[in-house]
Amino acid sequence: MDIVLLIGRILFGALFLGAAMGHLTQTASMAGYAESRGVPMATLATRLTGVQIALGGLSVILGLWGDLGSLLLVVFLLPTAVLMHGFWKDTDPMTKQMEMVQFNKDVALAGASLALFWVYSNDPGLTLTGPLFG
């Protein structure tokens, strides 16, 4: 079963590596959207979260303190859901629906990250290090 966990980690972490590339290579446009949603210091926040999710994604994939990497992703996902995808503030039905989907996606990914945190804390399987929090 370790190989199944490894494949899942790769698929899960790759999502965040792709997102991190967007944060770091398309900073201006992503920061513009963040600013429009009320995020303070949007350019800095975009860069910092790009690094955060890159580290989290790599950590999950490689099994380098995967528990810490999983928590980095949770700490990114939950505030992002609330700050960036506050569907309850939108009045346009189409925008509201789109933001609700994104909000639910981020919350679900945060749940998956917490589940991975538990896995790493109990039985990391195919990792380069043991858990930091155990």
Order of alpha helices (4+ residues) and beta strands (2+ residues): alpha-alpha-alpha-alpha-alpha
